[in-house]
Amino acid sequence: MITREIKTTEEFLALLEQDEPLENLAFHNMDLSEISDLILKSGVRDSLFLGCILGDSAVCSLQDKNYI
């Protein structure tokens, strides 16, 4: 179940600072290529990346625990 939609990269970065679990998030039509490595390190899981641009290695790693 998706519980929060992330609309900007700034919103995601602010969420990282809150030290909360990064799960059940929705990213829609965002260019996340510049923060792909950060997304991988953050441990995002059970989240939806719909129409997003990600680095190739990020797609491979994220698809195990997320919906791409």
CNS distance restraints for C-alpha pairs under 8 A (distance, minus, plus):
assign (resid   1 and name CA) (resid  24 and name CA) 6.10 0.50 0.50
assign (resid   2 and name CA) (resid  24 and name CA) 4.44 0.50 0.50
assign (resid   2 and name CA) (resid  25 and name CA) 5.58 0.50 0.50
assign (resid   2 and name CA) (resid  26 and name CA) 6.38 0.50 0.50
assign (resid   2 and name CA) (resid  47 and name CA) 6.96 0.50 0.50
assign (resid   2 and name CA) (resid  48 and name CA) 7.70 0.50 0.50
assign (resid   3 and name CA) (resid  24 and name CA) 5.51 0.50 0.50
assign (resid   3 and name CA) (resid  25 and name CA) 6.11 0.50 0.50
assign (resid   3 and name CA) (resid  26 and name CA) 7.84 0.50 0.50
assign (resid   4 and name CA) (resid  24 and name CA) 6.76 0.50 0.50
assign (resid   4 and name CA) (resid  25 and name CA) 4.98 0.50 0.50
assign (resid   4 and name CA) (resid  26 and name CA) 6.16 0.50 0.50
assign (resid   5 and name CA) (resid  25 and name CA) 5.72 0.50 0.50
assign (resid   5 and name CA) (resid  26 and name CA) 4.53 0.50 0.50
assign (resid   5 and name CA) (resid  27 and name CA) 6.19 0.50 0.50
assign (resid   6 and name CA) (resid  11 and name CA) 6.33 0.50 0.50
assign (resid   6 and name CA) (resid  12 and name CA) 6.33 0.50 0.50
assign (resid   6 and name CA) (resid  25 and name CA) 6.78 0.50 0.50
assign (resid   6 and name CA) (resid  26 and name CA) 5.89 0.50 0.50
assign (resid   6 and name CA) (resid  27 and name CA) 5.37 0.50 0.50
assign (resid   6 and name CA) (resid  28 and name CA) 7.73 0.50 0.50
assign (resid   7 and name CA) (resid  11 and name CA) 6.78 0.50 0.50
assign (resid   7 and name CA) (resid  27 and name CA) 6.71 0.50 0.50
assign (resid   7 and name CA) (resid  28 and name CA) 7.27 0.50 0.50
assign (resid   7 and name CA) (resid  30 and name CA) 7.75 0.50 0.50
assign (resid   8 and name CA) (resid  12 and name CA) 6.63 0.50 0.50
assign (resid   8 and name CA) (resid  30 and name CA) 7.50 0.50 0.50
assign (resid   9 and name CA) (resid  13 and name CA) 6.20 0.50 0.50
assign (resid   9 and name CA) (resid  32 and name CA) 7.35 0.50 0.50
assign (resid  10 and name CA) (resid  14 and name CA) 6.16 0.50 0.50
assign (resid  11 and name CA) (resid  15 and name CA) 6.24 0.50 0.50
assign (resid  12 and name CA) (resid  16 and name CA) 6.35 0.50 0.50
assign (resid  13 and name CA) (resid  17 and name CA) 6.69 0.50 0.50
assign (resid  14 and name CA) (resid  18 and name CA) 6.79 0.50 0.50
assign (resid  15 and name CA) (resid  19 and name CA) 7.26 0.50 0.50
assign (resid  15 and name CA) (resid  20 and name CA) 7.34 0.50 0.50
assign (resid  16 and name CA) (resid  20 and name CA) 7.26 0.50 0.50
assign (resid  16 and name CA) (resid  22 and name CA) 7.92 0.50 0.50
assign (resid  16 and name CA) (resid  42 and name CA) 7.48 0.50 0.50
assign (resid  21 and name CA) (resid  44 and name CA) 7.90 0.50 0.50
assign (resid  22 and name CA) (resid  42 and name CA) 7.41 0.50 0.50
assign (resid  22 and name CA) (resid  43 and name CA) 6.74 0.50 0.50
assign (resid  22 and name CA) (resid  44 and name CA) 4.88 0.50 0.50
assign (resid  22 and name CA) (resid  45 and name CA) 6.53 0.50 0.50
assign (resid  23 and name CA) (resid  44 and name CA) 5.67 0.50 0.50
assign (resid  23 and name CA) (resid  45 and name CA) 4.88 0.50 0.50
assign (resid  23 and name CA) (resid  46 and name CA) 5.37 0.50 0.50
assign (resid  23 and name CA) (resid  47 and name CA) 5.77 0.50 0.50
assign (resid  24 and name CA) (resid  45 and name CA) 6.89 0.50 0.50
assign (resid  24 and name CA) (resid  46 and name CA) 5.08 0.50 0.50
assign (resid  24 and name CA) (resid  47 and name CA) 4.55 0.50 0.50
assign (resid  24 and name CA) (resid  48 and name CA) 7.37 0.50 0.50
assign (resid  25 and name CA) (resid  46 and name CA) 7.34 0.50 0.50
assign (resid  25 and name CA) (resid  47 and name CA) 4.61 0.50 0.50
assign (resid  25 and name CA) (resid  48 and name CA) 6.21 0.50 0.50
assign (resid  26 and name CA) (resid  47 and name CA) 5.77 0.50 0.50
assign (resid  26 and name CA) (resid  48 and name CA) 4.67 0.50 0.50
assign (resid  26 and name CA) (resid  49 and name CA) 6.19 0.50 0.50
assign (resid  26 and name CA) (resid  50 and name CA) 7.67 0.50 0.50
assign (resid  27 and name CA) (resid  47 and name CA) 7.90 0.50 0.50
assign (resid  27 and name CA) (resid  48 and name CA) 5.99 0.50 0.50
assign (resid  27 and name CA) (resid  49 and name CA) 4.86 0.50 0.50
assign (resid  27 and name CA) (resid  50 and name CA) 6.18 0.50 0.50
assign (resid  27 and name CA) (resid  52 and name CA) 7.06 0.50 0.50
assign (resid  28 and name CA) (resid  48 and name CA) 7.94 0.50 0.50
assign (resid  28 and name CA) (resid  49 and name CA) 6.12 0.50 0.50
assign (resid  28 and name CA) (resid  50 and name CA) 4.88 0.50 0.50
assign (resid  28 and name CA) (resid  51 and name CA) 5.88 0.50 0.50
assign (resid  28 and name CA) (resid  52 and name CA) 6.11 0.50 0.50
assign (resid  29 and name CA) (resid  50 and name CA) 6.23 0.50 0.50
assign (resid  29 and name CA) (resid  51 and name CA) 4.54 0.50 0.50
assign (resid  29 and name CA) (resid  52 and name CA) 4.68 0.50 0.50
assign (resid  29 and name CA) (resid  53 and name CA) 7.52 0.50 0.50
assign (resid  30 and name CA) (resid  51 and name CA) 7.06 0.50 0.50
assign (resid  30 and name CA) (resid  52 and name CA) 4.71 0.50 0.50
assign (resid  30 and name CA) (resid  53 and name CA) 6.30 0.50 0.50
assign (resid  31 and name CA) (resid  52 and name CA) 5.71 0.50 0.50
assign (resid  31 and name CA) (resid  53 and name CA) 4.64 0.50 0.50
assign (resid  31 and name CA) (resid  54 and name CA) 6.81 0.50 0.50
assign (resid  32 and name CA) (resid  36 and name CA) 5.82 0.50 0.50
assign (resid  32 and name CA) (resid  52 and name CA) 6.66 0.50 0.50
assign (resid  32 and name CA) (resid  53 and name CA) 5.54 0.50 0.50
assign (resid  32 and name CA) (resid  54 and name CA) 5.29 0.50 0.50
assign (resid  32 and name CA) (resid  55 and name CA) 7.92 0.50 0.50
assign (resid  33 and name CA) (resid  53 and name CA) 5.84 0.50 0.50
assign (resid  33 and name CA) (resid  54 and name CA) 4.46 0.50 0.50
assign (resid  33 and name CA) (resid  55 and name CA) 5.29 0.50 0.50
assign (resid  35 and name CA) (resid  39 and name CA) 6.22 0.50 0.50
assign (resid  36 and name CA) (resid  40 and name CA) 6.32 0.50 0.50
assign (resid  36 and name CA) (resid  54 and name CA) 6.00 0.50 0.50
assign (resid  36 and name CA) (resid  55 and name CA) 6.08 0.50 0.50
assign (resid  36 and name CA) (resid  58 and name CA) 5.91 0.50 0.50
assign (resid  37 and name CA) (resid  41 and name CA) 6.30 0.50 0.50
assign (resid  37 and name CA) (resid  58 and name CA) 6.99 0.50 0.50
assign (resid  38 and name CA) (resid  42 and name CA) 6.09 0.50 0.50
assign (resid  39 and name CA) (resid  43 and name CA) 6.99 0.50 0.50
assign (resid  39 and name CA) (resid  44 and name CA) 6.63 0.50 0.50
assign (resid  40 and name CA) (resid  44 and name CA) 7.00 0.50 0.50
assign (resid  40 and name CA) (resid  58 and name CA) 6.52 0.50 0.50
assign (resid  40 and name CA) (resid  61 and name CA) 7.39 0.50 0.50
assign (resid  40 and name CA) (resid  62 and name CA) 7.08 0.50 0.50
assign (resid  44 and name CA) (resid  62 and name CA) 7.94 0.50 0.50
assign (resid  44 and name CA) (resid  66 and name CA) 7.76 0.50 0.50
assign (resid  45 and name CA) (resid  62 and name CA) 7.78 0.50 0.50
assign (resid  45 and name CA) (resid  65 and name CA) 5.17 0.50 0.50
assign (resid  45 and name CA) (resid  66 and name CA) 5.34 0.50 0.50
assign (resid  46 and name CA) (resid  65 and name CA) 5.74 0.50 0.50
assign (resid  46 and name CA) (resid  66 and name CA) 4.66 0.50 0.50
assign (resid  46 and name CA) (resid  67 and name CA) 7.00 0.50 0.50
assign (resid  47 and name CA) (resid  65 and name CA) 7.82 0.50 0.50
assign (resid  47 and name CA) (resid  66 and name CA) 4.97 0.50 0.50
assign (resid  47 and name CA) (resid  67 and name CA) 6.04 0.50 0.50
assign (resid  48 and name CA) (resid  66 and name CA) 6.15 0.50 0.50
assign (resid  48 and name CA) (resid  67 and name CA) 4.75 0.50 0.50
assign (resid  48 and name CA) (resid  68 and name CA) 6.13 0.50 0.50
assign (resid  49 and name CA) (resid  66 and name CA) 7.72 0.50 0.50
assign (resid  49 and name CA) (resid  67 and name CA) 6.11 0.50 0.50
assign (resid  49 and name CA) (resid  68 and name CA) 4.92 0.50 0.50
assign (resid  50 and name CA) (resid  67 and name CA) 7.91 0.50 0.50
assign (resid  50 and name CA) (resid  68 and name CA) 6.12 0.50 0.50
assign (resid  54 and name CA) (resid  58 and name CA) 6.20 0.50 0.50
assign (resid  54 and name CA) (resid  59 and name CA) 6.32 0.50 0.50
assign (resid  55 and name CA) (resid  59 and name CA) 6.43 0.50 0.50
assign (resid  56 and name CA) (resid  60 and name CA) 6.48 0.50 0.50
assign (resid  57 and name CA) (resid  61 and name CA) 6.25 0.50 0.50
assign (resid  58 and name CA) (resid  62 and name CA) 5.80 0.50 0.50
assign (resid  59 and name CA) (resid  63 and name CA) 5.97 0.50 0.50
assign (resid  59 and name CA) (resid  68 and name CA) 7.48 0.50 0.50
assign (resid  60 and name CA) (resid  64 and name CA) 7.64 0.50 0.50
assign (resid  62 and name CA) (resid  66 and name CA) 5.74 0.50 0.50
assign (resid  62 and name CA) (resid  67 and name CA) 7.95 0.50 0.50
assign (resid  62 and name CA) (resid  68 and name CA) 7.76 0.50 0.50
assign (resid  63 and name CA) (resid  67 and name CA) 6.10 0.50 0.50
assign (resid  63 and name CA) (resid  68 and name CA) 6.08 0.50 0.50
